[in-house]
């Protein structure tokens, strides 16, 4: 079954998982989701199958569906993959971004700097996500955008963890500033390199946190 209703339900469920409203390993009950989204169970079932094909949901016969849990090791692999794809979008954004989009990207970066100054790391993390989304949008590369969205949806429980590493926030802001400056300067090579540099440091921070967490902690 494919229909606008199924497509809409799929996107809404994906968004709930991406934002963390549906948490890793949470059981996804069709009747509850149907009531929540005001659609039929059949529509929810098809949307869950599609999410299972994306690797976002685990479907188990006779036991239903759960939000898939991503291990630390897999999270590092996802970041490595994202580094390649997002480096491409940074390069493309340096070529295709409009003046209005560059202004918006700069405004998001300025807001991130304000959050750092205020000590608001959660707000900074949200700004970080908005900045990456704006760069991906400006790139106008639909395939990369689709693949990145699938990868990001699996990183919900990791997205705020790395910014808590002592000293990481200041480095992160500097890395994002370099990316934005390269895009605004219409320098594709520099934009690509800056994005790779940034995500390699995010990967290192995540690995650092994973090593320090007690064995068995989720």
PyMOL commands that set and color helices and strands:
alter all, ss='L'
color gray80, all
select helices_A, chain A and resi 4-18+30-37+41-54+72-96+99-118+121-139+142-153+156-158+162-164+168-184+188-212
alter helices_A, ss='H'
color red, helices_A
select strands_A, chain A and resi 27-28+57-60+64-67
alter strands_A, ss='S'
color yellow, strands_A
deselect
rebuild
show_as cartoon
